[in-house]
């Protein structure tokens, strides 16, 4: 198999995102949080308790292309949104996902 063909196959595999979610009790949460704090940076939007509020507005065109592509299961699509953190409009993030 050529390197180009292998790379194309790898890119196809990497497009799929699959999440596994698990419930943890408070003790497990505490241990995981304690261990990860040395490896990860704290999100700058969090408050003293480590939480934050997000408000997002997603945009679409006149033909609802983004909605139709999502419903059709199209993997590579463009999404645009405005996002606010902690109910403050002092900084508004405009993002293309």
N, C-alpha and C positions, 0 to 999 in steps of 0.2 A: 504494500500500500504506500502510495506517495505521501510525502509530508503535507502537501497541499490538501489532499483528500482527508487525511487524518485531522488536520486543523479545521476543515469545514465541518467534519463530524463532531469535533469537540465544541465548536461554536454553537452547533445546533443543540447539543446537550445542555450547554450553559444557558440557553435562553429560557429554559423551563425553571420555574421557581416553585419549590414545594416547601411548605412550612409544616413543622410538627410542633404542636403545642402540648404542654404538660402542666397539670396542676401540681403545685408544690405546697407543702404546709409551711407555717411560719419559720420553723427551725431550718428547713431546707433552704428557704428564701434567704434567711440570715447568713447561712454558711456560703451560699453562692455569691451573695452580694459582697460579703467580706473578702472572698478570694478574688473576685473580679475587679475590685476597686484598685488593685495594684497594676492591673493590665489595661484597663479602659479609662478613657477620659470622661469626666462627668459632662453631660449635656449642658451647654451654657444657658439654656432656656429654663432650667429647673429652678424652683424656689428652695427655701431652706429644708423643706420636707422631701425634696427630690422629685416633686411632681410639677406638671405644667398643663396648661389648657391650650388646646390647638383649635383654631377655627379656620377652615379651608373653604374656598369657593373655586369650583372647577368651571372652566369655560368650554363652550362648544361653538360650532358654527351654525349658520342658519338652517343647515340640512341635518343637524344632529349627528354629524359624522362620528364624533367620539363615542357617543352612546351606541350607535349602530355597530361600530367596530368592536366595542366591548361585548355587546350581546352576541355578535357573530363569533367571538372567541379569537379575534385576530391578536396575535402575540405582540408584534412590533407596531405600536401605535404611539402617537404623540398626545400627551396630555399637558394642559396648561392650568396652573392654579395660582391663586393668591392665598397667602397663609399669614395668619397673625398668631402670636404667642401671648399667652397670659392676658388676654382681653385688652391688649395695648396696641394702638395703631401708630405708635411712634416709629416702628419699623415694619414695613410690609414686604414680605418675601414674594417675588414673582418667580415662578419656577416652571421649567419645561421638564417633564418627567419622561 
